Structures are given as structure tokens and as C-alpha cells.
């Protein structure tokens, strides 16, 4: 939690939009992938990296940010960095629930960031 630098401890970070669009903040995750890649080379060269759960902001994300097209910038950045480190699987946070679900929890209609 919080490894992406987009922490939102109470789900209402008024700066979340700016953080999602900040290349320096987004690039922080590269060191995590790099360290993991080195660990795998040394201790488990037969294995591969899987991201089992990822979201741009924890604690249900930020309403009108994590569930909107804007969040695509974070997600596409993550996918790009992950691919540079030969990540085999990358899972989204959730299908339904919180402010980062792909589907609206009430209507089950796709949220705007579903289409990225």
C-alpha cells in the first residue's frame, strides 16, 4: 500500500489528480520493479513477476479521479514500466467496489476508466 506515491488515507486527497499526472511521482515505482527483477535474477530465475493487485490510490481510491479516464494515465504508466521488467501478469484492483472499480457498484455500468 502506498508504493505508488498516490496515498489517499481517507479517500479524499484533494491533490490526487495532480499526483496522477506527475511523471516524477509515477516513476517512483520503477525502483520497486528494478529491485524485484534483481531479486528474481539472484534467487529465483525460474520465476516471473506478477502484480496481483494494483490501484493508483488506496482506501477505495478517490471519487471522480480513480474511477475516471484520468486514472488511465496512472494505469498505462504502470503497464509500461511493468512491461520493461518482463512482468507476466498485471491485475487491476477490483471489478466492482470502491472508487477504483471498473463497474459502477449501483448500476454495474462501466466507469469511464473501464475503456482504457
VENLINNOR-V107426 format. One record per residue. N is the residue number from 0. RES is the residue in one letter. PSI is psi in radians with two decimals (* if undefined). D_CENTER is the distance of its C-alpha to the mean C-alpha in Angstrom with 1 decimal. Layout:
BEGIN
[[N | RES | PSI | D_CENTER] [N | RES | PSI | D_CENTER]]
END
This chain:
BEGIN
[[0 | X | 2.33 | 10.4] [1 | X | 0.05 | 10.2] [2 | X | -0.31 | 9.6] [3 | X | -0.03 | 7.3] [4 | X | 0.29 | 10.4] [5 | X | 0.74 | 9.2] [6 | X | 2.42 | 11.4] [7 | X | 1.33 | 13.1] [8 | X | -0.42 | 15.6] [9 | X | 0.24 | 17.5] [10 | X | 0.25 | 15.2] [11 | X | 0.68 | 17.2] [12 | X | 1.97 | 16.2] [13 | X | -0.16 | 18.3] [14 | X | 0.15 | 16.7] [15 | X | -0.72 | 13.1] [16 | X | -0.82 | 13.8] [17 | X | -0.69 | 15.3] [18 | X | -0.71 | 12.6] [19 | X | -0.51 | 10.0] [20 | X | 0.06 | 13.0] [21 | X | 1.87 | 14.0] [22 | X | -0.64 | 14.0] [23 | X | -0.77 | 15.2] [24 | X | -0.73 | 12.5] [25 | X | -0.61 | 9.8] [26 | X | -0.20 | 12.1] [27 | X | -0.54 | 12.2] [28 | X | -0.34 | 9.8] [29 | X | -0.63 | 12.5] [30 | X | -0.57 | 15.0] [31 | X | -0.81 | 13.1] [32 | X | -0.70 | 13.1] [33 | X | -0.81 | 16.6] [34 | X | -0.73 | 17.9] [35 | X | -0.71 | 16.8] [36 | X | -0.75 | 18.4] [37 | X | -0.71 | 21.5] [38 | X | -0.74 | 21.7] [39 | X | -0.73 | 21.6] [40 | X | -0.72 | 24.3] [41 | X | -0.85 | 26.5] [42 | X | -0.25 | 26.1] [43 | X | 1.00 | 24.8] [44 | X | -0.23 | 25.4] [45 | X | -0.19 | 25.7] [46 | X | 3.10 | 22.2] [47 | X | 2.85 | 18.8] [48 | X | 2.35 | 15.2] [49 | X | 2.32 | 13.1] [50 | X | 1.91 | 9.5] [51 | X | -0.39 | 10.7] [52 | X | 2.27 | 8.0] [53 | X | 2.51 | 4.3] [54 | X | 2.61 | 3.5] [55 | X | -0.38 | 4.1] [56 | X | 2.30 | 7.5] [57 | X | -3.11 | 9.4] [58 | X | 0.91 | 12.8] [59 | X | 0.14 | 12.3] [60 | X | -3.03 | 10.3] [61 | X | 2.11 | 12.7] [62 | X | 2.42 | 15.2] [63 | X | 0.22 | 15.8] [64 | X | -1.10 | 12.6] [65 | X | -0.38 | 9.6] [66 | X | 0.46 | 12.0] [67 | X | 2.98 | 13.3] [68 | X | -0.59 | 13.4] [69 | X | -0.64 | 12.4] [70 | X | -0.29 | 8.7] [71 | X | -0.57 | 9.3] [72 | X | -0.75 | 9.8] [73 | X | -0.86 | 6.3] [74 | X | -0.79 | 5.3] [75 | X | -0.63 | 8.7] [76 | X | -0.78 | 8.7] [77 | X | -0.79 | 6.2] [78 | X | -0.69 | 8.6] [79 | X | -0.83 | 11.4] [80 | X | -0.77 | 11.1] [81 | X | -0.69 | 10.7] [82 | X | -0.54 | 13.7] [83 | X | -0.40 | 15.7] [84 | X | 0.44 | 15.7] [85 | X | 0.63 | 16.8] [86 | X | 2.26 | 13.9] [87 | X | -0.55 | 15.5] [88 | X | 2.40 | 13.1] [89 | X | 1.96 | 9.4] [90 | X | 2.47 | 8.9] [91 | X | 2.91 | 7.1] [92 | X | -0.95 | 7.5] [93 | X | 2.69 | 10.9] [94 | X | -0.81 | 13.6] [95 | X | 2.29 | 15.5] [96 | X | 2.65 | 15.2] [97 | X | -2.86 | 14.0] [98 | X | 0.14 | 12.8] [99 | X | 0.17 | 9.6] [100 | X | 2.64 | 11.8] [101 | X | -0.44 | 12.7] [102 | X | 2.53 | 16.3] [103 | X | 2.24 | 18.3] [104 | X | -0.37 | 19.5] [105 | X | -0.84 | 23.0] [106 | X | -0.26 | 23.8] [107 | X | 0.21 | 21.3] [108 | X | 2.57 | 21.2] [109 | X | 2.35 | 18.0] [110 | X | 2.77 | 15.9] [111 | X | -0.54 | 15.9] [112 | X | 0.00 | 12.3] [113 | X | -0.56 | 13.5] [114 | X | 0.13 | 15.4] [115 | X | * | 13.0]]
END
